[in-house]
């Protein structure tokens, strides 16, 4: 394996703009913005629109689609379409 071709993993803070939650992890992503973390160290920070802290799938607040109603509406709308004359 070649040396020094892979990016370095470094600690970074991700800030979820939707929920306001911040979490520290390691990533190859970088940023010029920094933040002082709870441990007193300064880390780069990246703002993200959505994360597991605010995504409906992970929070359990997802919308259930009425697939049966959608199929019935489709069939009602296109009833007789393509029928032989």
PARO-615689 format. One record per atom (N, C-alpha, C, CB): x, z, y; atom name; residue number from 0. Coordinates in steps of 0.1 Angstrom, whole numbers. Atoms other than C-alpha are relative to their C-alpha. Glycine has a CB too. Layout:
# PARO-615689
ATOM_X_Z_Y_CA_NUM
...
END
This chain:
# PARO-615689
ATOM_8_0_-12_N_0
ATOM_0_0_0_CA_0
ATOM_9_0_12_C_0
ATOM_-10_12_0_CB_0
ATOM_-8_1_-13_N_1
ATOM_13_-9_35_CA_1
ATOM_-2_13_8_C_1
ATOM_-4_-12_8_CB_1
ATOM_1_-12_-9_N_2
ATOM_21_20_58_CA_2
ATOM_-5_-4_14_C_2
ATOM_14_7_1_CB_2
ATOM_4_1_-14_N_3
ATOM_6_24_93_CA_3
ATOM_-9_-12_3_C_3
ATOM_12_-1_8_CB_3
ATOM_9_11_-3_N_4
ATOM_-21_-3_90_CA_4
ATOM_-15_5_1_C_4
ATOM_0_-11_-11_CB_4
ATOM_13_-6_-1_N_5
ATOM_-51_20_88_CA_5
ATOM_-1_9_12_C_5
ATOM_-4_8_-13_CB_5
ATOM_2_-9_-12_N_6
ATOM_-66_38_118_CA_6
ATOM_1_15_-4_C_6
ATOM_-13_-3_7_CB_6
ATOM_-1_-14_3_N_7
ATOM_-60_75_120_CA_7
ATOM_-13_7_2_C_7
ATOM_11_7_10_CB_7
ATOM_11_-8_-2_N_8
ATOM_-88_100_115_CA_8
ATOM_3_11_9_C_8
ATOM_-6_5_-14_CB_8
ATOM_-2_-11_-9_N_9
ATOM_-91_125_143_CA_9
ATOM_-13_7_3_C_9
ATOM_7_-6_13_CB_9
ATOM_13_-7_-3_N_10
ATOM_-116_152_153_CA_10
ATOM_-6_-6_13_C_10
ATOM_3_15_3_CB_10
ATOM_8_5_-11_N_11
ATOM_-143_139_177_CA_11
ATOM_-14_6_0_C_11
ATOM_-1_-16_-1_CB_11
ATOM_14_-6_-2_N_12
ATOM_-176_152_191_CA_12
ATOM_-9_-11_2_C_12
ATOM_0_11_11_CB_12
ATOM_10_9_-2_N_13
ATOM_-207_132_188_CA_13
ATOM_-12_7_6_C_13
ATOM_-5_-7_-13_CB_13
ATOM_11_-7_-8_N_14
ATOM_-235_140_213_CA_14
ATOM_-13_-9_-2_C_14
ATOM_3_1_15_CB_14
ATOM_13_7_2_N_15
ATOM_-271_129_203_CA_15
ATOM_-8_2_12_C_15
ATOM_-8_6_-13_CB_15
ATOM_7_0_-13_N_16
ATOM_-288_120_235_CA_16
ATOM_-15_3_-2_C_16
ATOM_1_-13_7_CB_16
ATOM_14_-2_2_N_17
ATOM_-323_122_220_CA_17
ATOM_-3_15_-3_C_17
ATOM_-5_-8_-12_CB_17
ATOM_2_-14_3_N_18
ATOM_-320_158_207_CA_18
ATOM_9_10_8_C_18
ATOM_1_3_-15_CB_18
ATOM_-9_-8_-8_N_19
ATOM_-291_171_228_CA_19
ATOM_10_7_-9_C_19
ATOM_-8_11_7_CB_19
ATOM_-9_-7_10_N_20
ATOM_-273_183_196_CA_20
ATOM_14_-7_1_C_20
ATOM_-6_-1_-14_CB_20
ATOM_-14_5_0_N_21
ATOM_-235_180_195_CA_21
ATOM_6_5_-13_C_21
ATOM_8_5_12_CB_21
ATOM_-7_-4_12_N_22
ATOM_-214_180_163_CA_22
ATOM_14_-5_0_C_22
ATOM_-8_-4_-12_CB_22
ATOM_-15_4_1_N_23
ATOM_-177_179_156_CA_23
ATOM_2_-5_-14_C_23
ATOM_9_13_3_CB_23
ATOM_-3_6_13_N_24
ATOM_-165_157_128_CA_24
ATOM_13_-8_2_C_24
ATOM_-11_-9_-5_CB_24
ATOM_-11_8_-1_N_25
ATOM_-136_134_120_CA_25
ATOM_-4_-15_0_C_25
ATOM_11_3_-11_CB_25
ATOM_3_14_-1_N_26
ATOM_-137_97_128_CA_26
ATOM_12_-8_5_C_26
ATOM_-12_-2_9_CB_26
ATOM_-10_9_-5_N_27
ATOM_-116_67_136_CA_27
ATOM_-4_-5_14_C_27
ATOM_2_-12_-9_CB_27
ATOM_5_4_-13_N_28
ATOM_-137_61_168_CA_28
ATOM_7_8_10_C_28
ATOM_-15_3_1_CB_28
ATOM_-7_-6_-11_N_29
ATOM_-121_70_201_CA_29
ATOM_-9_-1_13_C_29
ATOM_14_-5_2_CB_29
ATOM_7_0_-13_N_30
ATOM_-133_78_236_CA_30
ATOM_9_6_11_C_30
ATOM_-14_8_-1_CB_30
ATOM_-8_-6_-11_N_31
ATOM_-118_85_270_CA_31
ATOM_-7_12_6_C_31
ATOM_1_-11_11_CB_31
ATOM_7_-12_-5_N_32
ATOM_-145_111_278_CA_32
ATOM_4_12_-9_C_32
ATOM_-16_-2_0_CB_32
ATOM_-4_-11_8_N_33
ATOM_-136_146_266_CA_33
ATOM_-10_12_3_C_33
ATOM_14_4_3_CB_33
ATOM_8_-12_-1_N_34
ATOM_-154_179_261_CA_34
ATOM_8_12_-6_C_34
ATOM_-14_-1_-6_CB_34
ATOM_-6_-12_5_N_35
ATOM_-142_215_256_CA_35
ATOM_-10_5_-11_C_35
ATOM_4_11_11_CB_35
ATOM_9_-4_11_N_36
ATOM_-156_226_222_CA_36
ATOM_0_15_-1_C_36
ATOM_5_-6_-13_CB_36
ATOM_2_-14_1_N_37
ATOM_-166_261_211_CA_37
ATOM_13_8_-4_C_37
ATOM_-11_3_-10_CB_37
ATOM_-13_-7_5_N_38
ATOM_-131_268_196_CA_38
ATOM_10_0_11_C_38
ATOM_5_-7_-12_CB_38
ATOM_-9_1_-11_N_39
ATOM_-115_262_230_CA_39
ATOM_8_-12_1_C_39
ATOM_9_12_0_CB_39
ATOM_-7_12_0_N_40
ATOM_-100_229_221_CA_40
ATOM_-7_-11_7_C_40
ATOM_3_-5_-14_CB_40
ATOM_6_11_-7_N_41
ATOM_-106_197_240_CA_41
ATOM_0_-12_-10_C_41
ATOM_7_-4_13_CB_41
ATOM_2_11_9_N_42
ATOM_-120_167_220_CA_42
ATOM_-6_-11_7_C_42
ATOM_-8_4_-13_CB_42
ATOM_7_11_-6_N_43
ATOM_-131_132_228_CA_43
ATOM_-15_1_-4_C_43
ATOM_6_-14_-5_CB_43
ATOM_14_0_3_N_44
ATOM_-169_128_229_CA_44
ATOM_-6_-14_1_C_44
ATOM_-7_10_10_CB_44
ATOM_7_12_0_N_45
ATOM_-191_99_221_CA_45
ATOM_-15_3_0_C_45
ATOM_4_-9_-13_CB_45
ATOM_15_-2_-1_N_46
ATOM_-228_97_232_CA_46
ATOM_-6_-10_-10_C_46
ATOM_-4_-2_14_CB_46
ATOM_7_8_9_N_47
ATOM_-251_83_205_CA_47
ATOM_-15_1_3_C_47
ATOM_3_3_-15_CB_47
ATOM_15_0_-3_N_48
ATOM_-288_73_210_CA_48
ATOM_-7_8_-11_C_48
ATOM_-5_-14_0_CB_48
ATOM_8_-7_11_N_49
ATOM_-299_87_176_CA_49
ATOM_10_4_-11_C_49
ATOM_-11_-9_-5_CB_49
ATOM_-8_-5_11_N_50
ATOM_-284_107_148_CA_50
ATOM_-10_7_-10_C_50
ATOM_11_10_4_CB_50
ATOM_9_-7_10_N_51
ATOM_-297_127_118_CA_51
ATOM_-7_12_6_C_51
ATOM_9_5_-12_CB_51
ATOM_6_-10_-7_N_52
ATOM_-306_154_143_CA_52
ATOM_-13_-4_6_C_52
ATOM_9_7_10_CB_52
ATOM_12_5_-7_N_53
ATOM_-333_132_159_CA_53
ATOM_-7_-11_-7_C_53
ATOM_4_-4_14_CB_53
ATOM_6_11_7_N_54
ATOM_-340_104_134_CA_54
ATOM_-13_5_-7_C_54
ATOM_10_-7_-9_CB_54
ATOM_12_-5_7_N_55
ATOM_-376_107_121_CA_55
ATOM_1_1_-15_C_55
ATOM_-11_-10_4_CB_55
ATOM_-1_-1_15_N_56
ATOM_-366_101_85_CA_56
ATOM_6_14_-4_C_56
ATOM_9_-11_-5_CB_56
ATOM_-7_-13_3_N_57
ATOM_-343_132_86_CA_57
ATOM_-7_12_5_C_57
ATOM_14_0_5_CB_57
ATOM_7_-11_-5_N_58
ATOM_-365_154_107_CA_58
ATOM_-14_2_-6_C_58
ATOM_-2_-2_15_CB_58
ATOM_12_-1_7_N_59
ATOM_-396_148_86_CA_59
ATOM_-12_-3_9_C_59
ATOM_-2_14_-5_CB_59
ATOM_10_3_-9_N_60
ATOM_-416_136_116_CA_60
ATOM_-3_-15_1_C_60
ATOM_3_5_14_CB_60
ATOM_2_15_0_N_61
ATOM_-420_100_105_CA_61
ATOM_-14_-3_-1_C_61
ATOM_8_-6_-12_CB_61
ATOM_14_5_0_N_62
ATOM_-451_80_109_CA_62
ATOM_-3_-7_-14_C_62
ATOM_-2_-10_11_CB_62
ATOM_4_7_13_N_63
ATOM_-469_70_77_CA_63
ATOM_-8_-12_4_C_63
ATOM_-8_10_-9_CB_63
ATOM_7_13_-2_N_64
ATOM_-480_34_78_CA_64
ATOM_-12_-1_-9_C_64
ATOM_9_-12_-1_CB_64
ATOM_12_2_8_N_65
ATOM_-515_26_66_CA_65
ATOM_1_-14_-6_C_65
ATOM_-13_2_9_CB_65
ATOM_-2_14_6_N_66
ATOM_-505_-3_43_CA_66
ATOM_-13_-6_-5_C_66
ATOM_10_1_-10_CB_66
ATOM_12_6_5_N_67
ATOM_-539_-6_27_CA_67
ATOM_-9_-5_11_C_67
ATOM_-8_11_-7_CB_67
ATOM_8_5_-11_N_68
ATOM_-556_-10_61_CA_68
ATOM_6_-12_5_C_68
ATOM_-1_11_11_CB_68
ATOM_-6_12_-5_N_69
ATOM_-531_-36_71_CA_69
ATOM_-3_-12_-9_C_69
ATOM_15_2_1_CB_69
ATOM_3_11_9_N_70
ATOM_-537_-56_40_CA_70
ATOM_-14_-5_2_C_70
ATOM_3_4_-15_CB_70
ATOM_14_4_-2_N_71
ATOM_-574_-55_45_CA_71
ATOM_-3_-8_13_C_71
ATOM_-9_13_0_CB_71
ATOM_1_7_-13_N_72
ATOM_-571_-66_81_CA_72
ATOM_5_-14_-1_C_72
ATOM_7_7_12_CB_72
ATOM_-5_14_2_N_73
ATOM_-549_-95_71_CA_73
ATOM_-9_-9_-8_C_73
ATOM_14_1_-8_CB_73
ATOM_9_8_8_N_74
ATOM_-573_-106_44_CA_74
ATOM_-12_-4_8_C_74
ATOM_-4_8_-13_CB_74
ATOM_12_3_-8_N_75
ATOM_-603_-104_68_CA_75
ATOM_3_-10_10_C_75
ATOM_-5_13_7_CB_75
ATOM_-4_10_-10_N_76
ATOM_-584_-124_94_CA_76
ATOM_1_-14_-5_C_76
ATOM_13_5_7_CB_76
ATOM_-3_13_6_N_77
ATOM_-574_-152_71_CA_77
ATOM_-9_-3_-12_C_77
ATOM_15_0_-4_CB_77
ATOM_10_3_11_N_78
ATOM_-604_-152_48_CA_78
ATOM_-4_-15_1_C_78
ATOM_-12_9_1_CB_78
ATOM_4_14_0_N_79
ATOM_-611_-188_38_CA_79
ATOM_10_-9_5_C_79
ATOM_-13_-2_8_CB_79
ATOM_-11_9_-5_N_80
ATOM_-579_-201_53_CA_80
ATOM_7_-7_-12_C_80
ATOM_10_8_8_CB_80
ATOM_-6_7_10_N_81
ATOM_-565_-228_31_CA_81
ATOM_-9_-3_-12_C_81
ATOM_12_8_-6_CB_81
ATOM_9_3_11_N_82
ATOM_-596_-231_10_CA_82
ATOM_-3_-15_0_C_82
ATOM_-14_7_2_CB_82
ATOM_2_14_1_N_83
ATOM_-603_-266_-3_CA_83
ATOM_-14_-4_5_C_83
ATOM_2_-5_-15_CB_83
ATOM_12_4_-6_N_84
ATOM_-630_-285_15_CA_84
ATOM_-6_-11_-8_C_84
ATOM_1_-5_14_CB_84
END
